[in-house]
Amino acid sequence: MNQDVWVVVEHQQGAPKKLSLELVSCARAIAGAGSSGKVVAFVPGSGVGQVAGALGTRGADIVYTADHPLLQQYTTDGYAAVLAEALRAESPAVVLMGAAAQGRDLAPRLAARLGAGLITDCTGLEVREGVLVATRPLYTRKAIGTVRFSGSGTRIAVVLPAMYPVPAAQANRRAEIRSWPVHLDAKTIRTVVREVKTIQRETIPLIEADIVVSGGRGMKGPENFALLDALARALGAAVGSSRPPVDSGWVPHDYEIGQTGKTVSPQVYLACGISGAPQHLAGMSGSKYIIAINKDPNAPLFQLADLGVVGDIFQIVPKLTEAVKRAKSPS
Amino acid sequence: VNIVVCVKQVPDTEAPIRIKPDGSGIEETGLNLVMNYYDEHATEAGLRLRGQFGGAVTLVSVGPERAKEALRTGLAMGADEAILVTDPALEGADHLGVARVLATVIATLPHDVVICGKISTDDNAGIVGPALAEYLNLPQATAIAYLEADGSGSSAVVHREVEGGVEVLQVPFPAVLTVERSLNEPRYPSLPGIMKAKRKEIKTLTLASVGLDAPSVGGAAARTVLVTLAAPPKRKAGRIVEEDADQAAAAIVAFLKDEAKVL
């Protein structure tokens, strides 16, 4: 086994996804703490040459492009087969994946195949006295666990979004780009991806957002989420919700933040008409700053919010949207 | 169609937990334990497949003796059989170890579909389902929000929520599925169901009786170890303002600029 730290890169439209770049930061921190470990980005896909360059400028030492038509779309079987072969051949010390649909699906499968140690939903990784240690929320964020890897062999960590910064691009920095030979038989892939229906939104995805604007029961109806969309567009934020709007059918399930939805940790979480039930806190209490707007001065979320505004969201949010636009305009 | 549903008993998420002073875990006394929330959705999915195609739903759990209560919840919902693997040697086992135990038991049962919750609400790991699929050498579809089996019960079309969209996947059976909460609305156990579940025998197995030994799946084989558990950093209430809408908007903009520095 060598000391290298691998990042399994997800990409779209020829560029690495934000979460994958955050993993490069994480990998640099771990590799720097060890001895002579290199940061290795592994890029599975079809026609991925373009992705490689961006990883070098952001801090990867080596980029493997695993290019194959059968890797065009993510499948558990296809990606697991290629990665298992690569990891067996190269035996890096650590493999990082993002806690998103792909990483959550793939990492356990791969860990089981390789007998690798696996820690999911990591909020941080560090080397303490030569041992790789992760922190992660447990019990719906009512506790934070420190978990260490033990035994020998590859260790896989699945890291939550927004835990590490996107490394700055250094124009003159280059990675060594290598082509990884993919041996993949179509028969290996047992599932068929019929289609990926993209949902067009005017706001950015939750997973990539530095600011999240979120609505709760206090939004009163689906039509009022347009107010949050407008505010989010002005801020460059994503829109989410607590559980009641999802259960009422006002917004789709992928909006949901909380115990039964997504976990987010943005710089700013702006909660509109959300009382702050424990089920919701489980998904957002790791946010850097929390702002809450609620009519009810006794809303539990005010106990956690850095800024609490008691008032009517239907009056405040439109004014806030205008004020943000003014603050952002160059004049 | 033979359906196996994996079940875990976990602390009720509605109630607070108490972390042991030494950080080794949580206090068990006074803890209200329930079937993992997502496993209710998994059980429901199994019952619906049985309703469509006939067959049987068998619940399998790995855990202490008390985990039988979670299995009884599933039996009361309508599952046919329940199996608990319980062994002191499983103390300290990691998720891969638990998946290995489940796979060993399930391999001895007829299984056209194996269904798990997408995560359990205690560890939040989401490891067991896909690892189980690997050990059983079956295809997998995780965190599914829609499931429609074909007329012959030999495959299914499922929807998975992915970033920015929905993946529509066809999965041949036998397969391992892990389920999202939006898949279905779990039924409540009926009173007769509860009465019947009380009388049902829950088959109890040990590691030895399934042909496994502690060094291969127990604490000694674990590749991850909990070092310590701590309360999350306490957040303090900040400033509260109660002003007219213009002033409130101005206060938020000032906060975004000066404190959060995102404007």
Contacts between the chains, C-beta under 8 A, distances in Angstrom:
chain1	res1	chain2	res2	distance
A	17	B	163	8.0
A	76	B	130	7.4
A	76	B	133	8.0
A	76	B	139	7.2
A	76	B	140	5.5
A	76	B	142	7.9
A	77	B	139	6.6
A	80	B	134	7.8
A	100	B	162	7.9
A	100	B	163	5.7
A	101	B	143	7.1
A	101	B	160	6.6
A	101	B	161	6.8
A	101	B	162	4.1
A	101	B	163	6.1
A	101	B	167	7.6
A	102	B	162	7.5
A	104	B	126	5.6
A	104	B	142	6.8
A	104	B	143	7.2
A	105	B	130	6.4
A	105	B	140	7.4
A	105	B	142	4.6
A	105	B	143	7.6
A	105	B	160	8.0
A	106	B	130	7.8
A	107	B	127	8.0
A	107	B	130	7.9
A	108	B	95	7.6
A	108	B	99	7.9
A	108	B	126	6.9
A	108	B	127	4.3
A	108	B	128	7.6
A	108	B	129	7.2
A	108	B	130	3.8
A	108	B	131	4.6
A	108	B	134	7.6
A	109	B	130	4.4
A	109	B	131	6.9
A	109	B	133	6.6
A	109	B	134	5.0
A	109	B	140	6.8
A	111	B	96	6.3
A	111	B	127	7.3
A	111	B	131	6.7
A	111	B	223	7.9
A	112	B	96	5.9
A	112	B	99	6.5
A	112	B	130	7.2
A	112	B	131	3.9
A	112	B	134	3.8
A	112	B	135	6.0
A	113	B	134	5.4
A	115	B	96	7.7
A	115	B	223	7.5
A	116	B	223	6.8
A	117	B	94	7.7
A	117	B	223	3.1
A	117	B	224	5.2
A	118	B	95	7.2
A	118	B	96	6.9
A	118	B	127	6.0
A	118	B	223	7.1
A	118	B	224	6.8
A	119	B	224	5.5
A	120	B	124	7.6
A	120	B	125	5.1
A	120	B	126	5.8
A	120	B	127	6.2
A	121	B	124	5.7
A	121	B	125	7.2
A	121	B	126	7.8
A	133	B	227	6.8
A	136	B	124	7.6
A	137	B	124	6.6
A	137	B	232	7.2
A	138	B	122	6.7
A	138	B	123	5.9
A	138	B	124	6.1
A	138	B	229	6.9
A	139	B	11	6.7
A	139	B	13	7.8
A	139	B	17	5.3
A	139	B	26	7.0
A	139	B	121	7.6
A	139	B	122	5.8
A	139	B	124	7.9
A	140	B	13	5.0
A	140	B	121	5.7
A	140	B	124	7.4
A	141	B	232	6.2
A	142	B	16	6.9
A	142	B	17	5.2
A	142	B	231	7.8
A	142	B	232	7.1
A	143	B	17	6.6
A	143	B	19	5.8
A	143	B	26	7.2
A	143	B	229	5.0
A	143	B	230	6.7
A	143	B	231	6.5
A	143	B	232	6.8
A	144	B	229	7.4
A	144	B	230	5.3
A	144	B	231	7.5
A	144	B	232	5.1
A	144	B	233	7.9
A	145	B	226	5.7
A	145	B	227	7.9
A	145	B	228	7.4
A	145	B	229	5.2
A	145	B	230	7.9
A	146	B	226	7.5
A	146	B	227	4.3
A	146	B	228	4.9
A	146	B	229	7.8
A	146	B	230	7.5
A	147	B	224	5.5
A	147	B	225	6.8
A	147	B	226	5.5
A	147	B	227	6.4
A	148	B	224	7.1
A	148	B	225	5.5
A	148	B	227	5.3
A	149	B	223	6.4
A	149	B	224	5.9
A	149	B	225	8.0
A	150	B	222	6.5
A	150	B	223	6.1
A	150	B	224	6.8
A	150	B	225	5.2
A	151	B	221	7.8
A	151	B	222	7.5
A	151	B	223	4.9
A	153	B	223	7.5
A	155	B	223	7.5
A	190	B	139	3.9
A	190	B	171	7.7
A	190	B	172	6.0
A	191	B	139	5.2
A	191	B	140	8.0
A	191	B	141	6.7
A	191	B	169	5.3
A	191	B	170	6.4
A	191	B	171	5.1
A	191	B	172	7.6
A	192	B	169	7.0
A	192	B	170	4.2
A	193	B	167	6.3
A	193	B	168	7.3
A	193	B	169	5.8
A	194	B	157	6.9
A	194	B	168	4.2
A	194	B	169	6.7
A	194	B	170	5.8
A	195	B	167	7.9
A	195	B	168	5.0
A	196	B	162	6.8
A	196	B	165	5.3
A	196	B	166	7.2
A	196	B	167	5.1
A	196	B	168	7.3
A	197	B	165	5.3
A	197	B	166	4.7
A	197	B	168	6.7
A	198	B	164	5.7
A	198	B	165	4.1
A	199	B	164	6.4
A	199	B	165	5.2
A	199	B	166	7.1
A	201	B	164	7.8
A	205	B	163	5.6
A	205	B	164	5.7
A	207	B	163	5.7
A	210	B	262	6.2
A	211	B	262	5.8
A	235	B	256	7.8
A	235	B	262	7.7
A	235	B	263	7.9
A	246	B	182	7.9
A	253	B	145	6.5
A	253	B	161	6.9
A	253	B	180	7.4
A	253	B	181	7.8
A	253	B	182	4.2
A	254	B	161	5.3
A	259	B	13	6.0
A	259	B	121	6.6
A	260	B	37	7.1
A	260	B	181	4.9
A	267	B	260	6.0
A	267	B	262	5.5
A	268	B	256	6.6
A	268	B	260	4.8
A	268	B	262	5.5
A	270	B	252	7.7
A	278	B	13	7.4
A	278	B	14	7.2
A	279	B	13	7.0
A	282	B	13	7.7
A	285	B	232	6.9
A	285	B	235	6.7
A	286	B	232	8.0
A	288	B	260	7.2
A	289	B	255	7.7
A	289	B	259	6.8
A	289	B	260	4.6
A	290	B	235	7.3
A	291	B	252	6.1
A	291	B	255	6.5
A	293	B	248	7.5
A	293	B	252	7.9
A	297	B	240	7.6
A	297	B	242	7.2
A	302	B	237	6.1
A	302	B	240	6.2
A	303	B	235	7.9
A	303	B	237	4.9
A	304	B	235	4.4
A	304	B	237	6.8
A	305	B	237	6.7
A	305	B	238	5.9
A	306	B	238	3.9
A	306	B	239	7.5
A	306	B	255	7.5
A	306	B	259	7.1
A	307	B	238	5.6
A	307	B	239	5.6
A	307	B	241	7.3
A	307	B	251	7.1
A	307	B	252	6.8
A	307	B	255	4.8
A	307	B	259	7.9
A	308	B	237	7.1
A	308	B	238	6.8
A	308	B	239	7.0
A	308	B	240	4.2
A	308	B	241	7.1
A	309	B	240	7.7
A	309	B	241	5.5
A	309	B	242	7.6
A	309	B	243	8.0
A	309	B	248	4.9
A	309	B	251	6.7
A	309	B	252	6.5
A	310	B	240	6.5
A	310	B	241	7.2
A	310	B	242	4.1
A	311	B	242	6.7
A	311	B	243	7.3
A	311	B	244	7.8
A	311	B	245	6.6
A	311	B	248	5.2
A	312	B	245	7.1
A	315	B	245	3.9
A	316	B	245	4.8
A	316	B	248	4.8
A	316	B	249	5.9
A	316	B	252	7.8
A	319	B	245	4.8
A	319	B	246	5.8
A	319	B	248	7.4
A	319	B	249	3.9
A	320	B	248	7.7
A	320	B	249	4.2
A	320	B	252	5.5
A	320	B	253	7.1
A	322	B	249	7.5
A	323	B	249	4.5
A	323	B	250	6.3
A	323	B	252	7.6
A	323	B	253	4.7
A	324	B	253	6.3
A	324	B	256	7.5
A	324	B	263	6.9
A	327	B	253	5.3
A	327	B	256	7.9
A	327	B	257	6.7
A	327	B	263	5.3
A	328	B	263	6.8
